[in-house]
Amino acid sequence: MTTSQDIQEMRKKRFVFLRKCYEVSEGSTLQIFEMWKVGEELGFDRKLTGVVTEYLSGEGLIKYTTMGGGISMTHRGIVEIEQALDNPDEPTDHFPALNVIYVGQMIDSQIQQASPGAVQVIVHEDRYRELEEALKALKESIDQLSLDQQDVSDLRTDMQTIEAQMSKSSPNRTIMTECVLSIVRTLEQTAGTVLGGLLLAQFNALLGG
């Protein structure tokens, strides 16, 4: 049975795939690249890559260009991804606002809306250098964590989302914080190992303060 959480997760994967295509193409409709390689870099299996590209192609955001998986961005796809990245609080034609995609209803999240007595956990701007170092350490170690493919895919998605926000002139710290929390929840599975414990401590230190 498909749940609303399953739908939200699929939207997240579609958006991340489209954004990766945008990065690979450098925002050009003339670049042709392999869909399977894009999926592999995101940690998607071939079935998921096929499902995602079928949707994006059907909506006119990418197009198949060669036999065997060659694809390229469409003008419509470029406009949509740039609109989403420039205005993360606003929905696009095919995706809800980024803070909905990545934060959703904040189920089981430590983030709280401002209210009397509420404790707000947020990644502060003065921690951005530490965040960059933590992301670098995780990238270099991710294949040594003995996580399943889905967890690795989720980690990479969260890291790419944080990096996309940090590249903006006005990063959405709510989205960044939720992604850090998501990374922490995944790394908690590896807390019993030396490497996992170190990474977990590094990301935990970024929250609050």
Order of alpha helices (4+ residues) and beta strands (2+ residues): alpha-beta-alpha-alpha-beta-beta-alpha-alpha-alpha-alpha-alpha-alpha
